[in-house]
């Protein structure tokens, strides 16, 4: 597969190597001002807070999926986006934090007692909060200093938390709808497939087994 796609993938990889990481951070942050602009100008309806909250959460989930896609894309297609994986993960956390902030400040108006009650009584909020809390150590350690201090093995092991985080995020998305919809289920299926692909042998490994 990789050899077959090489004429297409190789130019993309050469282009990717020239793209500065800081530009990716800026591009991935753009949905935040864009969605707030839409909310302020009526693009999200006459009562924009809930749509704004949901749209921000959806983009965050999409970034989490994008982060999960990077390793399989390299493993099976030869598309090397590894230099952007940290940026994708950090910005996914930023958008989740903004999503939570919208709920805390705009939706709940800092009614802390009500929020604590909802966290414990409403499963979809409990699940969403659990996913956010699990993302904090990943965001805090997404730097070279943490990698050196923790050691590569421990660092990679901790960052596998992204798998349950992604599943929790998809389940949160499904439960927020309050009715069964196809799109949230598709997100969950895609996440499970991407996680599963990480544990399948690459095409190169399979060929080597048959040749040997």
ABEGO torsion letter per residue (X at the ends): XAAAAAAAAAAAAAAAAABBAAAAAAAAAAAAAAAAAAAAAGAAEABAAAAAAAAAAAAAAAAAAAAAAAAAAAAAAGBBAAAAAAAAAAAAAAAAAAAAAAAAAAAAGGBAAAAAAAAAABAAAAAAAAAAAAAAAAAAABBAAAAAAAEAAAAAAAAAAAAAAAAAAAAAAAAAAGBBBAAAAAAAAAAAAAAAAAABBBAAAAAAAAAX
